[in-house]
Amino acid sequence: MGHKFFSIQYLRGLAAILVLASHALLYPLVEHNLGFSRLGWLGVILFFVISGFIMVVVTGEGRFSAAEFLRRRFIRVVPMYWIATLLAAALALYAPQIFKTTVYDGTQLVLSLLFIPFYNPVSGGIHPLYKLGWTLNYEMFFYVSFALLAFLGAGARVVCLTIAFSALALMGLVFEPQSAIPQFYTSYMPLAFCAGAWVGLATMRGKISQLSRNAIYAAAIVGLIAMIEGFAWGAEIVEDGYAFIGFLIFATALVLLLVRLEPVMPRIALFERIGDASYSIYLVHIYEVAILSGIAFKLLDPADMFADYLVAAVSIIGGTTAGWMLYQWGELPLLRFVSKRFASRNKPPAGPVTPAAA
């Protein structure tokens, strides 16, 4: 499918903004409302659903080259993440005072660059040295799992992927492993990729375009109820299994609805550009939020709620702008450079070169 889904680009931008908004709000208000973390969690789940959708649509109905698929994923995701990780490591080594939960560790750096999960005692969770990279550990896990099923047709591929990830999640629920690697890979989070994969499969086969108006209304209502449940359930903790179900239903319904409305959706250049820059926004926004908020709260009273929300709003705009600038002057040139260095001798698989969800 050579069609570029503008709806998916808009949703990628929305997912990045949700993560950005979460951190912008948490910086001054974390002690007032931990629920802002749920915004970022929803953004990540939406990213994963979109990623599952994109990978199915890009690879098409038949078999594909696993090596070529992984080459393209490597080019699109890894160089930018490695640069972000090495930058964080260098700053943690030479200017450790600017971080709260990042400490330089050579072993952690190697494990982070190799996408190997580990328990980080400083952050208190399974996080790489550059903390935001935990989502990319899941992305790479999904890519490798998807590539291992390259010999199957699209339908069988999605079914096998769903069975495998569901079995892992069930094992995690039953055995509750404590070690980092089994705990990470038996999480329910990868199920979001499966949800997106099913929407992608239905889209390829024309099922989404055939949805009736009543089905659209039903999906919208169910999605809205699920979103409310996701924010309301277990609000005292960031990640909760029941809340995940609500957010997953909402994110899946949102992708389904916007893909269904794609033919009548206006092309909005600003939303499209934010979507294009979503990976850069995700990687760079934490620096922008920390720098801007750090400066602002030397001038403003952090106990002033109006000031808190004002700084958060400016941080969201600033983080989006910084991400777009990084996309234009960093990500795109790097992508072109790495693509030439790792050019494939084989003809690439059919489909658009769509940026991966981060």
Backbone hydrogen bonds, N-H to C=O, Kabsch-Sander energy under -0.5 kcal/mol:
donor,donor_aa,acceptor,acceptor_aa,energy
5,F,3,H,-0.6
6,F,4,K,-1.0
9,Q,5,F,-1.6
10,Y,6,F,-2.5
11,L,7,S,-2.0
12,R,8,I,-2.3
13,G,9,Q,-2.1
14,L,10,Y,-2.2
15,A,11,L,-2.7
16,A,12,R,-2.1
17,I,13,G,-2.3
18,L,14,L,-2.4
19,V,15,A,-1.8
20,L,16,A,-2.5
21,A,17,I,-3.3
22,S,18,L,-2.1
23,H,19,V,-1.9
24,A,20,L,-2.5
25,L,21,A,-2.3
26,L,22,S,-2.2
27,Y,23,H,-1.8
29,L,25,L,-1.7
30,V,26,L,-1.8
32,H,29,L,-1.4
33,N,29,L,-2.4
36,F,33,N,-1.3
37,S,34,L,-2.3
38,R,35,G,-1.4
39,L,35,G,-0.5
39,L,36,F,-1.0
40,G,36,F,-0.9
41,W,37,S,-2.0
42,L,38,R,-2.6
43,G,39,L,-2.0
44,V,40,G,-2.2
45,I,41,W,-2.4
46,L,42,L,-2.5
47,F,43,G,-2.3
48,F,44,V,-2.4
49,V,45,I,-2.3
50,I,46,L,-2.5
51,S,47,F,-2.5
52,G,48,F,-2.4
53,F,49,V,-2.1
54,I,50,I,-2.9
55,M,51,S,-2.5
56,V,52,G,-1.6
57,V,53,F,-2.3
58,V,54,I,-3.0
59,T,55,M,-1.8
60,G,56,V,-1.3
64,F,150,A,-1.4
66,A,64,F,-0.7
69,F,65,S,-2.4
70,L,66,A,-2.5
71,R,67,A,-2.2
72,R,68,E,-2.3
73,R,69,F,-2.2
74,F,70,L,-2.7
75,I,71,R,-2.4
76,R,72,R,-2.0
77,V,73,R,-2.2
78,V,73,R,-0.5
78,V,74,F,-1.5
81,Y,77,V,-1.5
82,W,78,V,-3.0
83,I,79,P,-2.3
84,A,80,M,-2.2
85,T,81,Y,-2.7
86,L,82,W,-2.9
87,L,83,I,-2.3
88,A,84,A,-2.1
89,A,85,T,-2.4
90,A,86,L,-2.5
91,L,87,L,-2.5
92,A,88,A,-2.5
93,L,89,A,-1.7
94,Y,90,A,-2.6
95,A,91,L,-2.9
98,I,95,A,-1.8
99,F,96,P,-1.5
109,L,105,D,-2.3
110,V,106,G,-2.0
111,L,107,T,-2.5
112,S,108,Q,-2.5
113,L,109,L,-2.4
114,L,110,V,-1.5
115,F,112,S,-1.4
116,I,111,L,-2.8
120,N,125,G,-3.3
124,G,120,N,-2.1
125,G,120,N,-1.1
127,H,125,G,-1.5
131,K,129,L,-1.1
133,G,130,Y,-3.0
134,W,131,K,-1.6
135,T,132,L,-1.3
137,N,133,G,-1.7
138,Y,134,W,-1.3
139,E,135,T,-2.1
140,M,136,L,-2.7
141,F,137,N,-1.7
142,F,138,Y,-2.5
143,Y,139,E,-2.7
144,V,140,M,-2.5
145,S,141,F,-2.2
146,F,142,F,-2.9
147,A,143,Y,-2.6
148,L,144,V,-1.9
149,L,145,S,-0.6
149,L,146,F,-1.0
150,A,147,A,-1.8
152,L,149,L,-1.8
154,A,61,E,-3.4
157,R,153,G,-2.5
158,V,154,A,-2.4
159,V,155,G,-2.2
160,C,156,A,-2.7
161,L,157,R,-2.3
162,T,158,V,-2.2
163,I,159,V,-2.4
164,A,160,C,-2.6
165,F,161,L,-2.6
166,S,162,T,-2.2
167,A,163,I,-2.4
168,L,164,A,-2.1
169,A,165,F,-2.2
170,L,166,S,-2.3
171,M,167,A,-2.3
172,G,168,L,-2.3
173,L,169,A,-2.1
174,V,170,L,-2.4
175,F,171,M,-3.0
176,E,171,M,-0.5
176,E,172,G,-1.5
183,Q,179,S,-2.2
184,F,180,A,-2.7
185,Y,181,I,-2.3
186,T,182,P,-1.1
187,S,184,F,-1.1
191,L,188,Y,-1.6
192,A,189,M,-2.1
193,F,190,P,-1.1
194,C,190,P,-1.1
195,A,191,L,-2.0
196,G,192,A,-2.0
197,A,193,F,-2.2
198,W,194,C,-2.2
199,V,195,A,-1.7
200,G,196,G,-2.4
201,L,197,A,-2.5
202,A,198,W,-2.4
203,T,199,V,-2.1
204,M,200,G,-2.4
205,R,201,L,-1.6
206,G,203,T,-1.5
207,K,202,A,-2.4
208,I,202,A,-0.9
210,Q,206,G,-0.5
210,Q,207,K,-0.6
211,L,208,I,-1.6
216,I,212,S,-2.0
217,Y,213,R,-2.4
218,A,214,N,-2.5
219,A,215,A,-2.5
220,A,216,I,-2.3
221,I,217,Y,-2.4
222,V,218,A,-2.7
223,G,219,A,-2.5
224,L,220,A,-2.2
225,I,221,I,-2.5
226,A,222,V,-2.5
227,M,223,G,-2.2
228,I,224,L,-2.1
229,E,225,I,-2.3
230,G,226,A,-2.3
231,F,227,M,-1.7
232,A,228,I,-2.2
233,W,229,E,-2.7
235,A,232,A,-0.9
237,I,234,G,-1.9
240,D,238,V,-0.6
244,F,240,D,-2.6
245,I,241,G,-1.7
246,G,242,Y,-1.8
247,F,243,A,-2.7
248,L,244,F,-2.9
249,I,245,I,-2.4
250,F,246,G,-2.3
251,A,247,F,-3.0
252,T,248,L,-2.4
253,A,249,I,-2.6
254,L,250,F,-2.5
255,V,251,A,-2.3
256,L,252,T,-2.6
257,L,253,A,-2.8
258,L,254,L,-2.5
259,V,255,V,-2.3
260,R,256,L,-2.2
261,L,257,L,-2.0
262,E,259,V,-1.0
264,V,261,L,-1.2
265,M,261,L,-0.6
265,M,262,E,-1.2
268,I,266,P,-0.8
269,A,267,R,-0.7
272,E,268,I,-2.4
273,R,269,A,-2.5
274,I,270,L,-2.2
275,G,271,F,-2.2
276,D,272,E,-2.5
277,A,273,R,-2.0
278,S,275,G,-1.2
281,I,277,A,-2.7
282,Y,278,S,-2.4
283,L,279,Y,-2.1
284,V,280,S,-2.4
285,H,281,I,-1.9
287,Y,284,V,-1.0
288,E,284,V,-1.4
289,V,285,H,-2.9
290,A,286,I,-1.9
291,I,287,Y,-2.7
292,L,288,E,-2.7
293,S,289,V,-2.4
294,G,290,A,-2.2
295,I,291,I,-2.1
296,A,292,L,-2.9
297,F,293,S,-2.5
298,K,295,I,-1.4
299,L,295,I,-0.6
299,L,296,A,-1.3
300,L,296,A,-2.2
304,D,301,D,-2.0
305,M,303,A,-0.8
308,D,304,D,-2.2
309,Y,305,M,-2.4
310,L,306,F,-2.2
311,V,307,A,-2.8
312,A,308,D,-2.1
313,A,309,Y,-2.4
314,V,310,L,-2.4
315,S,311,V,-2.4
316,I,312,A,-2.1
317,I,313,A,-1.9
318,G,314,V,-3.0
319,G,315,S,-3.2
320,T,316,I,-1.9
321,T,317,I,-2.3
322,A,318,G,-2.9
323,G,319,G,-2.2
324,W,320,T,-2.1
325,M,321,T,-2.4
326,L,322,A,-2.4
327,Y,323,G,-2.2
328,Q,324,W,-2.4
329,W,325,M,-2.6
330,G,326,L,-1.9
331,E,326,L,-2.7
332,L,327,Y,-2.6
334,L,330,G,-2.0
335,L,331,E,-2.7
336,R,332,L,-2.3
337,F,333,P,-2.4
338,V,334,L,-2.9
339,S,335,L,-2.2
340,K,336,R,-1.7
341,R,337,F,-1.9
342,F,338,V,-2.3
343,A,340,K,-1.0
354,T,352,P,-1.6
